[in-house]
Amino acid sequence: MNSINLNITFEQYESITELTLADRTLCELAAKALNTSYSPYSKFRVGTAIRLASGETILGSNQENLAYPSGLCAERVALFTIGATYPNAVIESMAITAQTDNFEILKPVTSCGGCLQVMAEFERKQNTPIEVVFYCLNGEVLKVPSVKSLLPFAFVEDRLER
């Protein structure tokens, strides 16, 4: 038997004012994306902004549906938009934030497992890391250098590519 220890490295900031201008702008755009959230059932709005290597930014927001689970998370809305519109684009970084009128969110909200798997697929496809920034509105920010930091055991089966 082998005992293996996994460690992740991430950066923690007290607010977006500590971030680079590029990361701060990405967080602000993720917050702007909250305005297009369709979340009448959960009242939990999520926004994401994705910066491409071309300099273009793609926004996404969660889209709910009465026939749960037919809705889609903000991250996947933005990522699938990129896949359908810019299939060869390279993603540099993405920022994710959330908001609700029901309570105050005090810590950054992280991506669900389904979104992490899709994020890992995009990172694998482009063969370069995607930085991920989790932004708590008016609060703490967490930044990871790669999706692999968040999902070290992403589903991968190379034989499916043949």
N, C-alpha and C positions, 0 to 999 in steps of 0.2 A: 504494500500500500504506500502511496505517496500522499503527503499532506501538502496542499498548495494554497498559498495565501494570495488573494487578489487585493490590490490597492488601487484606488483612483485618486487622481490629482484634479483639484478644481480650485478656482479662485473665488473668493468671497469679498463682496464690496458692500459698504453700508448704503450706498445709493448710486444712481446712474451718473452722478456728477464726478465720480472717480473713474469712469470709463473713458476710453478713447472717444473722440468725436464720432467715429464710424460706428462703434458699438452703442453709444448713446443715441444716435440717430436711429439705429435699428430698433432699439427698445421703444423709442417714441413712436415709430411707425407701427410696431406691434400693438401699442396702446391705441393708436388711431384705428387699427383693424377691429378693435372691440366694437366699434360703431356699426359694423355690418353683421355682427353675430345675430343669428336667429335662434334664440334660446328661450322661448316662451314657457317651457315646461320646467327646466332646471333653474332658470334665471341666473345661470352661471355662464358668463361671457368669457370666451378665450380668443385671443388674437395672436397672430404670429406674423413676423416679417422675415423674409429670406433674402439675403444679399448674394447675388450671383457674381462670378468672376468678371463678367462683362460690366459690372457696376449697377445693373438693373436690380430693383427690389420688387419682390412678389409678396403680396399680402394674402392672408387667409384668416378666416374666422370660423368658429364652430357653427354647424348648421344642424339643428335638431329636427325631428320628425315625430309626429304623433304615433306613428307605427315604429316605436323603439324596437330594435336598434338601427333603424334605417338612416339615422343622422351620421354626421361625420365630424371628427375633431378638426380644429383649426390647422394643426400641423399637416394633416393629410390633405386637407383642402388645398393648401398652398403647394405642397410637394407634388400632388397629382396634377395641379395646374402647370407646374414646371415640366413634369413628365410629358404632358399632352401638348404643351405650347413650345417648350424649349428642350427637346429630348436630349440634346448633347451639352446642355449647360452644366457648368461646374458651380456647385454651391460652396460658398466660402463660409457663411455664418448664418445662423438663424436665432431670432429672439422670440420668446414666448412669454405672454403675460395673461392675467385673468382678473376678472372683476365681478362682483355680485352686489346687489342692493340688500341682500338678506343678512350679511355679516361683513366684518372687516377682514380682509385677507392679510395676514401678518407676515407670511413667509412666501418665497417664490413657489409657484405651482409648477410641478414637473409634468412631463409627458406621460401618458398612459403606455402600457406595454405594446399595444397595437401600433401606436405612433412610433415608439422606439424601434420596432421591427422595420417599419417603412423607412425611417430615418437611416437605419443601418444598411438597408438595401441601397439607398441612394449613395451613401458613403462608399459602399463596396463597389457599386457600378462605376463611380468616378475615380476610385482608387486614390482618393486624397481625403484627409480628415475634414469634417464639418464641425466648426465651433458651434456650441450651443449656449445661449445666454437665457437664463430664467430670471425674469424681472418681476419683482413685487412692486406694484405701483406705489410710489412715494416711500419705498423701502429698500430692503436688501436685494442684492443681485448675486446670482451664482453663475459661473462661467466654466464650462468644461472644454478641453481642447479637441475632443473627438466623441462621436456617438459611441465608440467602443468603450469609453469610460462609463457610459450609462447602461450599456447592454453587452457585457463581455461574452455572453453566451447566445448571441443572436443566432437565429436559425440560418444555417448555411448548408446547402447540399449541392456540391459542384457537379454531380452527375446529372442534375436536372437541366444544366445548361447545354448538354449535348444534343 
